[in-house]
Amino acid sequence: MSFEVVSRPHVESFIAWAKDKPEVVVLTADLTNSCEVGLWRDTYPDRFFSLGMAEQNLLSFAGGLAREGYTPFVHTFSVFLYRRAYDQLAMSIAYPNLRVRLVGFLPGLTTPGGATHQAIEDIAIMRATPNMTVLEVGDATDVETVLDVAQSVPGPVYLRMLRGDVPRLFPASDPLEFDRARVLSDGDDVTIFSAGIETEHAMVVARALAESGIGVRHLHISTHKPFGDPQILSSAARARVGVVTVENHTVVGGLGSAVAEVMAEGAAGKRLVRVGIGDTYAHGGSRQYLLAEYGLDASGILRAVESLLGSPTGIVPSDLDRLRMDLGFGAASRPVNAEDSL
C-alpha cells in the first residue's frame, strides 16, 4: 500500500466547488496566500474581501454578510479566529446561529511559530460554544470533500484545515461524512481514535501492532461536534484492553475528552489513555521535532499503547520507520515542507 501526497488540495477544489455558488464569499485577515485563497481571489474578485489584521471586525463583518444571505468562508490562522475575537465570534456568529464557515489553518503543532500561532486549545473552546459545529480534516480527500459537509450545516462551522503537501490516506471516492468516523483497521485488543494529522502516525502504529499480533480497531474522527456516531461507544466497549485517543491538541477538552464523555455516559468501563499536548504551551520548531518532543509521533503513540498494555511490545523505532516507508509516508526524518512555515 502506498499513499500519494497532494500539493495544496484546498486551492483547486475550493475554486471548482464555489463556481455555481454565488452566495459563497471569502474573507481574509491579511493572510490571503498563506491560507491558499490567492487564486480564489483572482478567480472571483467580486466575492473576495480582505479585512486586514482586524479579526474582531472580520468576524462581525462575516456575521453581517450572513444576515444578508451570503455564506462567508473566513480564512485565517486558527488562533486568530478564537483568541483575538472570541466575543465577536460568540455574539455576532454563534449566538444568532449564522451560516459562517470559519476555516482555520495551522492547527496545533503544524507551525513553528510557537505559542502565538499554535492553536492547541481551539477544539475545546469551539466545542464549548453553543450552536458551533466543529470539523477537522486529516488528509487530501477530507480537504476536497469537507466543503459539502460544512455547507450542509445550517449554523456556524469551525473547520481545522490543512495546507501545503497533504497525504491522501483515504480513496478519493470515499468522501468525508458528517458525524461518522472512518474505520481504518479492525481488532479486539485496543481501540485507537485519532484525528487530523495524527491519523497518519496512528496508522503506522496500528500496522506495527497488528504485525505483533495485537488487534487494533482504529477510527479516524473528522467531526468533533456533534459527537454522536454510535461507532464511538461500540468501538470503545469492545476493546479488550482499553482505548487510546490521539490528537494534535491539548488533552483537555478535545478528542480525548469527547471520547471520555461518551464512554462514561455509555458505561463502557474501559481504561482510556489520552495522547495529546499536556497542560502547557508549545515552543517553536519543525513539525517533526514538535510532534516528537510532545509525544505525538508514532513512537509517542506506541508508548501510550504499551502503557495501556502494561508491557513492551518489542516494536522498535526501526520497525516504525520501515512501516512508514511501506505505507508510502516516507522516512520519519523527511524534510518538513515549506508550507509549514508562516
N, C-alpha and C positions, 0 to 999 in steps of 0.2 A: 504494500500500500504506500502511496506517495501523495503528498498534498502540494498543490500549486500555491504560489504566492501571487496575489493580485495587487497591482500597484494602484493605489488611490481609488478603490472601488466606489466610493461615495460620489466622486465627481461626475462621471458619465451617467450613472444610474439615477441620480437626483435630477439631472437635466432632462433625461428622457421621461422620467416619471411625471415631472411637472408640466410637460408640454401641453396637455389638454386640461390643465387645472389652473385657470386664470386667477382663481381666488387665492392660490398659494403665493405668498410673498416671502422674501428673505430679508432678515435684519441682521446686522453685524455690529460689533463694537471695535472697529479698527483692527480686525483680525481676519480680513477677507480671505487672503490666500492661505493663511495659517489654518483656517477652518474649511479649506477646499471649496469655496464658493466664488472664486475669481472668475472662472469660466461660466458659472451660472449667471453672474452679474453681466458678463459680456453677452450672453445669450438672451437674457430677459432684463434689460436695463431698466425698464419701466416698473419692474416688480422688485427692485432691489433698493434697500435703504441702509446706509452706513451712518450710525448714530455717534460714532467716535467713542472715546473712552469715557462713557457716561452710562454705566449699566443700569442705574436706577431709572433714568429716563428711557433707556432701551426697553425695559420690561413694561413700564407704564404705556409707552408708545405701542408696544405689541398688544397690550390689553385693549387699547383704543381701536386698533385695526380690527381685532377680533370682534369687537362690539358692532363694527360696521359690516361684518360679513366676510372678512378676509380670514385666511388661515396663515398666521405668521409662523415661519420656521426661524427661530432665533439661533444664530450660530456664533458661539464664542467658547472660550475655555470654561470647563465645568465650574471651577472655583468662582468665576466672575458672575455666574448665574445665581448662586445661592448665598455666597458670603457677603458680597458687596451690596446686594439688592434684595435681601430676603423680604423685607416689609412690602416692597413693590410686587415681588413675586406672589406673596400671600394675598395681599389686599387687591391688587389690580388684575390678577390672573386666576389664582386658585379659589379665592372666596367667591367670585362671580362665576366660577366654573367655565371659563372661556376656552375656546379651541386654539390654544397656543402650544406650539411644539418647541420645547427648549432643548436644543441639540448641543450637548456639552462634550467638548474634546479634552484630551489629556486626562482621562480619569485615573485616579490612584497614582501608581508609580510609573506611569508611561512618559514622564517628563523628567529631565534632570534639573528642573527649575527650583527644586526644594519646596519648603512648606508653603510659600506664597502661591505656587502654581499647582500643587498636588491636591486633587480633590479626593481626600481619603475618608470623609465623613458624609459625602453627598447623598448616598443612598439612605442612610439613617435619617437625614433631615427631610429628604423628599418623601420617604415612606411615612413620616410623621405629619406631613402636610395634607390636610383634608382635600379631597377631590383629585389629588395628583396620581397619575399612572406613571410607573417607573419601569423603563425598559433598558436593557443592556445588550449590545452586540458582542459576539465572540469570534466571528470570522467574516470572510468576504460575503458569503451567502446571507448571513444575518444583516450585514450592511446593505446589501442590494434589495432585501425584501422587507426590512423593518418599516419602510415608509408607508406601505399599505396598512400595516398593523397600526402604526401611530395615527394615521388618518382616519381609521375606523373608530377611534375613541372620541366620544362626544365632548369630553372635557380636556383639561391640560395634560400634557405628556412631557416627562423628563426622559431624555434619551442619552445614555452614555455611549458616545460614538468613538470609533477608531479611525485613524487616518494613516496615510503613508502605505507601506507594504503590509498587507494583511493576508494571512494564510487562509485558504479555503478548506475548512475542516469538514464541511457538510456539502453534499451534492447541490449544485445549482437548482436542481429540480425539487429540492426539499426546503421550501421556504420557512422562515420563522413563523410560528403560530402564537397567537395571543394566549398567555397564561397556560402554556403547555410546554413541558420540558421535553428535550430530546434524550432518548435513551441510547447511550453510546456503547455500552457493554452490559453484560448480564452476569450475575453471580449471587451467591447467597451468603458470603462471608462478611463482606464490607460493602457499604453503600457510600459513594462519593457524590456530593453535589458540588458543581463548580460553575463559575460564571465568568464572562468576559475573557481576558487574555489568559486567565488561569486554566481554562479548559484544555488548552494545548499541553500544558505541563501535566495536568491530571491524566490526560490520555496516555502519556508516556509511562506514568506510574501505574496506571491500571493495566497496561500491557505487560509491564515488568512483573507485577504481582500475579497476573494470570499465568505467565511462564513459570512462576514459582509455585503454582498450584493453589493460589489464593483467589477465590472467586470474587469479582468486583462488579457491582451494579453501579454504573456511572451515568449520571444525569447532568446535562447541560441546561442551566437556567437562564432564560432571557427575559422573563417577566418577574420583577421583584415586587410589584404591587399592581394589581391584586396578586395574591399568592394562594390561589385556590385549586391548583391542579391536584387531583386525588392521588396521582402517582407519587407525590412527595411523601405522604404519610405511609402509603403501602410499601414504598421502597425502603423507607426507614425501618418500618416494622419487621420486614423480612430479613434484615441484616443480622446474621448470627452473632457477630462480634460487636458491631456498632457502626457509627456514622461519622464521616469526615466532611466538613464543608470547607471550600477553598475559594477565597475571594480577594480581589485587588482593592481592598477597602479595610477599614478598621473592623475588628471582630465585634464591635459594639454597634448594634442597630442595622447591620446589613444582612447578607445571606445567612450567616450563621445564626443570627438572632431570629430571623424569619423561620428557619427550619426548626429551631428550638421551640418556638411558639407552637408550630404545627405538631411537633412530637409531644409536647406537654399536653396540649388540648386534646390530642388523639390518644393519649396514654400509650405511646409507643414503647416506653420502658427500655430504651436502648441508650448506651453511652454515646456521647457526642463530643467530638474533638473539632474545634474551630481553628482553621488556618487563615490567618489574615494579619493585618498590621495591628500591633498591640496598642496600648494606651500611650501613644507617642506620636509626635510629628516626625516625618522622614526628612533626611537631608538630601542634598543633590548628588547626582551620579548617573551613570548609564542605566538603562532599564535592566540589563543583565546583572549589573552589580547590585542594584537596589533589590531586585527580587531575591537574589542570594542572601543579601545582608539581612533581610527581614523574613527569611524563611518561606518565600512564596514560589521558589523554583521547584523543579521536580525533586531535588534532594530534600528540600524542606517538607514537601508533601509526603514523601516516603517516610521521613522521620515521624511525622504525625500518625501515619498508619501504623508504624511499628510501635508507637506508644499505645495505640489502641489495642494492638495485638498482644502487647506485653512481652514481646521478644523480637530479636532481629530477624529479618527475612533472608539475610545473606545476599541481598542485592547491593551491588557496589556502584560507585559513580560511573565506571566504565560501561556497566550494563545499561544505565540510563542514556549515556552518550550514544551507545550502539543503537538503541531503540529510537532515539531522536533521528538518527541518520536513516534507519529503516523506514520510519514513518514519513521521511521527507522534510523534516523540520530543520535539518542542518545541525551542525555541532553546537554544543552549549556555548562555545566560545565565539560563535559567529558575530560579525560586526553588527552594531546597532545601526539601523538605517537613519538617514539624515532627518527623516520626518519626526524622530523622537526629540529633536532639538526644538527650541521655542520658535 
